């Protein structure tokens, strides 16, 4: 009698363990489906926004605004003015140029690395 209950118990455990993988796959696929559905909603919103932008960019007013602001174009008969910064503003805005002496004073990383390798092999530090 004990042998029969052991066999039945073993069969139940095997059935339970064999059912775990499909159950895990089911929940994994369900989670993936939720994620893909959320991505689909975001992408459809992005498509709607881009469609609206496309229709707005095809209007004459928007084309003229872009031509004036970004390309500096003017209509015939209009005069375009450009404000150029003064010499003092150009000096303040320009970053300092590193000198050649400063670049030569600090060796390159590979020179420092090679020196470290050579010093470690000779025992000098």
Buried (B, 14 or more C-beta within 10 A) or exposed (E): EEEEEEEEEEEEEEEEEEEEEEEEEEEEEEEEEEEEEEEEEEEEEEEEEEEEEEEEEEEEEEEEEEEBEEEEEEEEEEEEEEEEEEEEEEEEEEEEEEEEEEEEEEEEEEEEEEEEEEEEEEEEE
